[in-house]
Amino acid sequence: MSGHSKWATTKRQKAVVDAKRGALFTKIANQIAIAARSGTDPNMNPSLAMMLEKARQANMPKVNIERAIARVADKSAAALIEETYEGYGPGGVGIIIEVATDNKNRTMPEVRNTLSKNGGRMADPGSVMFQFARKGWIMISEKGEDAMMTALDSGAEDVDETDEGLEILTAPSDLMKVRAALIDAGLTVTDAELKYVPTTTIAVAEAGEEKVEKLLDALDDLDDVTAVHTNAA
């Protein structure tokens, strides 16, 4: 199977215990509020179901989850806007930054400044995006040929073995269906979400890996940023 960007898993995943829990819960709450716009019943809204699962995995308090869903009906709450920014990092790596914000005039300068302070820059819309494809992304802890064949039989487009297990790619519309099939087959799903997956990758020299990782971490730490994707290899 084709190799996926190691930055999407090993380099990018942070344990919840190492994260600032308040900031993490804020990010997830914003994503729940956005997903709930399409319906507050997770049985009828796969995007909401996926975000609720992420909240549970992060041990997010139930009251926080309920408050985020209730925000849909709260006319006094500031409207959240989803934005996607494009940028370049050290060595010319492409970066896609997803945000959920109630103030674009605050968020865009924060993203731009973070890029520039860490050896990157904002890019024109479309100049980076063409190097990525929107995919469903699932991690399972099992490895080996049997698990790989089960994933493919469940509807996966691609499977790759990593240090953490198997990384599975699906069509965006098939994410929840494949996730459910994997669970029904007895496999352990550790994460599932929609991602921008690079169609081509850019090799990062060993000397530049620290700079790229520092930039990606700095972007992740911004309150309004919900996801960061890169084609760094």
ChimeraX attribute file (.defattr): number of C-alpha atoms within 10 A of each C-alpha:
attribute: neighborCount
match mode: 1-to-1
recipient: residues
	/A:1	9
	/A:2	8
	/A:3	13
	/A:4	23
	/A:5	21
	/A:6	15
	/A:7	17
	/A:8	21
	/A:9	15
	/A:10	12
	/A:11	13
	/A:12	16
	/A:13	9
	/A:14	11
	/A:15	8
	/A:16	12
	/A:17	8
	/A:18	7
	/A:19	11
	/A:20	10
	/A:21	14
	/A:22	10
	/A:23	14
	/A:24	18
	/A:25	18
	/A:26	17
	/A:27	21
	/A:28	21
	/A:29	23
	/A:30	26
	/A:31	23
	/A:32	28
	/A:33	25
	/A:34	23
	/A:35	23
	/A:36	24
	/A:37	14
	/A:38	15
	/A:39	16
	/A:40	18
	/A:41	12
	/A:42	16
	/A:43	10
	/A:44	11
	/A:45	15
	/A:46	19
	/A:47	21
	/A:48	24
	/A:49	19
	/A:50	20
	/A:51	24
	/A:52	22
	/A:53	13
	/A:54	18
	/A:55	22
	/A:56	12
	/A:57	12
	/A:58	16
	/A:59	12
	/A:60	19
	/A:61	11
	/A:62	12
	/A:63	8
	/A:64	15
	/A:65	20
	/A:66	13
	/A:67	14
	/A:68	20
	/A:69	24
	/A:70	15
	/A:71	21
	/A:72	20
	/A:73	12
	/A:74	11
	/A:75	8
	/A:76	7
	/A:77	11
	/A:78	11
	/A:79	16
	/A:80	18
	/A:81	13
	/A:82	17
	/A:83	16
	/A:84	16
	/A:85	20
	/A:86	23
	/A:87	24
	/A:88	20
	/A:89	22
	/A:90	20
	/A:91	17
	/A:92	17
	/A:93	19
	/A:94	24
	/A:95	28
	/A:96	24
	/A:97	20
	/A:98	20
	/A:99	26
	/A:100	23
	/A:101	22
	/A:102	16
	/A:103	13
	/A:104	16
	/A:105	9
	/A:106	11
	/A:107	19
	/A:108	18
	/A:109	11
	/A:110	16
	/A:111	22
	/A:112	18
	/A:113	15
	/A:114	20
	/A:115	22
	/A:116	15
	/A:117	11
	/A:118	18
	/A:119	16
	/A:120	23
	/A:121	20
	/A:122	19
	/A:123	17
	/A:124	11
	/A:125	12
	/A:126	10
	/A:127	12
	/A:128	21
	/A:129	20
	/A:130	11
	/A:131	18
	/A:132	20
	/A:133	15
	/A:134	16
	/A:135	21
	/A:136	24
	/A:137	26
	/A:138	25
	/A:139	23
	/A:140	22
	/A:141	17
	/A:142	18
	/A:143	17
	/A:144	10
	/A:145	10
	/A:146	9
	/A:147	20
	/A:148	21
	/A:149	12
	/A:150	15
	/A:151	27
	/A:152	17
	/A:153	13
	/A:154	18
	/A:155	19
	/A:156	24
	/A:157	16
	/A:158	18
	/A:159	23
	/A:160	16
	/A:161	21
	/A:162	16
	/A:163	11
	/A:164	14
	/A:165	18
	/A:166	21
	/A:167	26
	/A:168	26
	/A:169	28
	/A:170	25
	/A:171	17
	/A:172	15
	/A:173	12
	/A:174	16
	/A:175	24
	/A:176	20
	/A:177	14
	/A:178	24
	/A:179	29
	/A:180	13
	/A:181	16
	/A:182	23
	/A:183	12
	/A:184	10
	/A:185	13
	/A:186	9
	/A:187	18
	/A:188	15
	/A:189	17
	/A:190	14
	/A:191	16
	/A:192	21
	/A:193	17
	/A:194	19
	/A:195	21
	/A:196	23
	/A:197	22
	/A:198	26
	/A:199	13
	/A:200	15
	/A:201	18
	/A:202	15
	/A:203	15
	/A:204	18
	/A:205	11
	/A:206	8
	/A:207	8
	/A:208	12
	/A:209	17
	/A:210	13
	/A:211	18
	/A:212	23
	/A:213	18
	/A:214	13
	/A:215	21
	/A:216	24
	/A:217	15
	/A:218	15
	/A:219	23
	/A:220	18
	/A:221	16
	/A:222	16
	/A:223	17
	/A:224	26
	/A:225	22
	/A:226	23
	/A:227	18
	/A:228	21
	/A:229	21
	/A:230	29
	/A:231	26
	/A:232	25
	/A:233	18
